[in-house]
Amino acid sequence: MRLLLPLAAACTLAACSSQPADNEAAADARGGNVAEVANAAAPANGAAAGLSGEAEAPDAATEIAQTVTPPAPGEPGGLADDRTPISEAPFTQDSAQGAANVVQTYYALLEAGKYRDAWLLWRGRGKGSGMSAQAFAASFGKYSEYHANVGAPGRIDAGAGQRYVSVPVQIYGRVKQGNRPFNLLGSAMLRRAGDVDGATAEQKRWRIERIDVQPRGQAKPSPSASPATEDIADNRSTARYRCMDGSRLVGAFDPDKDRVIVSRGGKVLATLRGQRAASGIRYVAKGYELRAKGSDMTFTAPGQPPIACRIID
């Protein structure tokens, strides 16, 4: 069984523009894709206290039946295939990686259905989304699948006492209407105040300024079962982990091939092979090691101490 971790759409939907959007899915005439844009200038309709996050959600059976596969890094529509080794050292919250961590946290919160917490990661405590908290949560119901991959951040730019950084994002899934797969590629722009007098602690934190994505490539539907293969189970699964050092790892497990592909920030770290373990599971390769049991996982990179991680619920 494929383990799905759906992410709800968090932004206004329309053709890419600097004008306010109407929060409706705009299908690409050629591919049936959706373009997502969050307008940073549009005022929110008012924050809602105690948002329950009761957006329409697909049931598990629908998710499994409709799963799609996005373009891989380096393919048209995929994130950049940057194989530069990623530092496992702790990062500061005001660094570029700190900004990327905000984007990863944003999508993890959506995944967990914590829509108000995700909404608050927009500039102005949600106002930068251009939606009220209720509208933000309600906008998720149009998708039967919504997933995201986050790439490595760019360099920090400065101007007028502000700091800016762009983080690549890939968003893919299915729209309920017409059961259409889509794949969007673009970036999230984050902003924070520099070390200037009068800036509040909130203003000095990275917050989402806007998210600009456009249809690129195609998400591929999983093959439908045929009479000859319908009894063959797909044992692959994907697990997302939050680690004690603030990093996030993704493990793509393939029991049939006895391997796991571990990635971080949209970059593949290593492909590890299964090993015998007295308890739980164990994968190793070239100085990397992944041990897991239940929701707990320990990941070790070459020359680094083990990092404790846990599956994101």
ChimeraX attribute file (.defattr): number of C-alpha atoms within 10 A of each C-alpha:
attribute: neighborCount
match mode: 1-to-1
recipient: residues
	/A:1	9
	/A:2	16
	/A:3	16
	/A:4	16
	/A:5	20
	/A:6	24
	/A:7	24
	/A:8	31
	/A:9	27
	/A:10	25
	/A:11	24
	/A:12	24
	/A:13	23
	/A:14	22
	/A:15	20
	/A:16	17
	/A:17	12
	/A:18	14
	/A:19	14
	/A:20	17
	/A:21	19
	/A:22	10
	/A:23	18
	/A:24	14
	/A:25	19
	/A:26	15
	/A:27	18
	/A:28	14
	/A:29	8
	/A:30	6
	/A:31	15
	/A:32	19
	/A:33	26
	/A:34	29
	/A:35	26
	/A:36	29
	/A:37	27
	/A:38	30
	/A:39	24
	/A:40	23
	/A:41	15
	/A:42	16
	/A:43	16
	/A:44	19
	/A:45	14
	/A:46	14
	/A:47	18
	/A:48	12
	/A:49	9
	/A:50	9
	/A:51	14
	/A:52	14
	/A:53	18
	/A:54	14
	/A:55	18
	/A:56	15
	/A:57	17
	/A:58	15
	/A:59	9
	/A:60	11
	/A:61	8
	/A:62	12
	/A:63	21
	/A:64	15
	/A:65	14
	/A:66	18
	/A:67	23
	/A:68	23
	/A:69	15
	/A:70	25
	/A:71	19
	/A:72	14
	/A:73	19
	/A:74	11
	/A:75	12
	/A:76	13
	/A:77	23
	/A:78	25
	/A:79	22
	/A:80	16
	/A:81	14
	/A:82	14
	/A:83	11
	/A:84	9
	/A:85	9
	/A:86	14
	/A:87	9
	/A:88	16
	/A:89	9
	/A:90	12
	/A:91	15
	/A:92	11
	/A:93	16
	/A:94	16
	/A:95	15
	/A:96	23
	/A:97	21
	/A:98	19
	/A:99	30
	/A:100	28
	/A:101	23
	/A:102	21
	/A:103	28
	/A:104	21
	/A:105	19
	/A:106	22
	/A:107	24
	/A:108	24
	/A:109	20
	/A:110	24
	/A:111	21
	/A:112	15
	/A:113	22
	/A:114	18
	/A:115	27
	/A:116	24
	/A:117	18
	/A:118	25
	/A:119	28
	/A:120	19
	/A:121	23
	/A:122	24
	/A:123	23
	/A:124	18
	/A:125	19
	/A:126	25
	/A:127	23
	/A:128	24
	/A:129	31
	/A:130	26
	/A:131	25
	/A:132	20
	/A:133	27
	/A:134	22
	/A:135	20
	/A:136	25
	/A:137	27
	/A:138	18
	/A:139	21
	/A:140	24
	/A:141	17
	/A:142	20
	/A:143	23
	/A:144	26
	/A:145	29
	/A:146	27
	/A:147	22
	/A:148	24
	/A:149	22
	/A:150	22
	/A:151	25
	/A:152	22
	/A:153	23
	/A:154	15
	/A:155	13
	/A:156	15
	/A:157	12
	/A:158	14
	/A:159	9
	/A:160	7
	/A:161	12
	/A:162	15
	/A:163	19
	/A:164	22
	/A:165	24
	/A:166	25
	/A:167	25
	/A:168	24
	/A:169	26
	/A:170	25
	/A:171	26
	/A:172	29
	/A:173	32
	/A:174	26
	/A:175	21
	/A:176	14
	/A:177	10
	/A:178	8
	/A:179	14
	/A:180	19
	/A:181	27
	/A:182	28
	/A:183	31
	/A:184	26
	/A:185	23
	/A:186	23
	/A:187	20
	/A:188	22
	/A:189	22
	/A:190	26
	/A:191	24
	/A:192	24
	/A:193	23
	/A:194	18
	/A:195	12
	/A:196	10
	/A:197	7
	/A:198	8
	/A:199	13
	/A:200	11
	/A:201	9
	/A:202	13
	/A:203	17
	/A:204	18
	/A:205	20
	/A:206	28
	/A:207	25
	/A:208	30
	/A:209	24
	/A:210	24
	/A:211	24
	/A:212	22
	/A:213	25
	/A:214	22
	/A:215	24
	/A:216	20
	/A:217	18
	/A:218	21
	/A:219	24
	/A:220	16
	/A:221	17
	/A:222	12
	/A:223	10
	/A:224	10
	/A:225	12
	/A:226	9
	/A:227	7
	/A:228	7
	/A:229	9
	/A:230	10
	/A:231	9
	/A:232	9
	/A:233	10
	/A:234	12
	/A:235	13
	/A:236	16
	/A:237	16
	/A:238	16
	/A:239	18
	/A:240	20
	/A:241	22
	/A:242	21
	/A:243	19
	/A:244	12
	/A:245	13
	/A:246	14
	/A:247	22
	/A:248	21
	/A:249	22
	/A:250	22
	/A:251	20
	/A:252	18
	/A:253	22
	/A:254	18
	/A:255	14
	/A:256	9
	/A:257	11
	/A:258	12
	/A:259	21
	/A:260	24
	/A:261	17
	/A:262	23
	/A:263	18
	/A:264	21
	/A:265	24
	/A:266	25
	/A:267	23
	/A:268	20
	/A:269	19
	/A:270	18
	/A:271	18
	/A:272	22
	/A:273	18
	/A:274	20
	/A:275	14
	/A:276	9
	/A:277	11
	/A:278	7
	/A:279	9
	/A:280	12
	/A:281	15
	/A:282	21
	/A:283	21
	/A:284	19
	/A:285	15
	/A:286	10
	/A:287	12
	/A:288	19
	/A:289	20
	/A:290	22
	/A:291	20
	/A:292	19
	/A:293	12
	/A:294	9
	/A:295	12
	/A:296	15
	/A:297	21
	/A:298	17
	/A:299	20
	/A:300	17
	/A:301	18
	/A:302	12
	/A:303	9
	/A:304	13
	/A:305	10
	/A:306	16
	/A:307	16
	/A:308	17
	/A:309	22
	/A:310	20
	/A:311	17
	/A:312	16
	/A:313	14
